[in-house]
Amino acid sequence: MPKIAPSVAGQSLIKEINTGGSLTMSTDGDRWAAGYDACVNRGTVDRDHVGSGCCERCLPTWRKKLQAEGWDPTAVGAVSRAPMAWLLRAHEDAPPAILLLHKNEVLRQIGRRLSRLQHEERLRTGPVTQQDLEKELNRVWAMIRPRPTHRVVSPFAGAATRIGAPFSLRQMNAVAALLIDLAAHVPWRFDIRTWGEVVERPAGEERLRRARQCR
Ligand SMILES: [Zn+2]
């Protein structure tokens, strides 16, 4: 039976998972892992399996998704067990309706992150268009923008043709792959801004409504 040699990143992740419990390693013959032919999110076998049918790139987000899906906002003590519970610190008495908004927003953002990982896979394997390359340049530029005084608009914004035209398809693929690898070093951040729009604002309205009822 083939033994999988996890990457260094994979090993530290495996330690993390081991402390949490279930860990399945590749054991059955030619398959990628026991019960899985490829990463359940990206559908590829380029990285080792580390748990729950995922590679090390997708697993942390995939586990967040499973946790969020399994969370019941109507249960007693739901706030303390919430996914991304730190966001609800100021909402400990939030009604289930608000907690449901929280759940939906968490799942939406996790879904976007998982889609992004799938998209990266398509960029890596498929032909990269000029627009794809521009988007990746903008994305990396936004990540490295060092100071608030730095220009707000990416120097690559709207420059797809200008950027792509002198490049061959292979060159564009190579640059896009490099940008994806660069961006992979930047940890995914939950977007508090959109969360606030979805949860904080209605929560505020809910408090106002209750305050009015108390009068
Ligand atoms: Zn994956």
Residues whose N, C-alpha, C, O or C-beta is under 5 A from the ligand:
A	BS01	ZN	C39 N41 R42 C54 C55 R57 C58
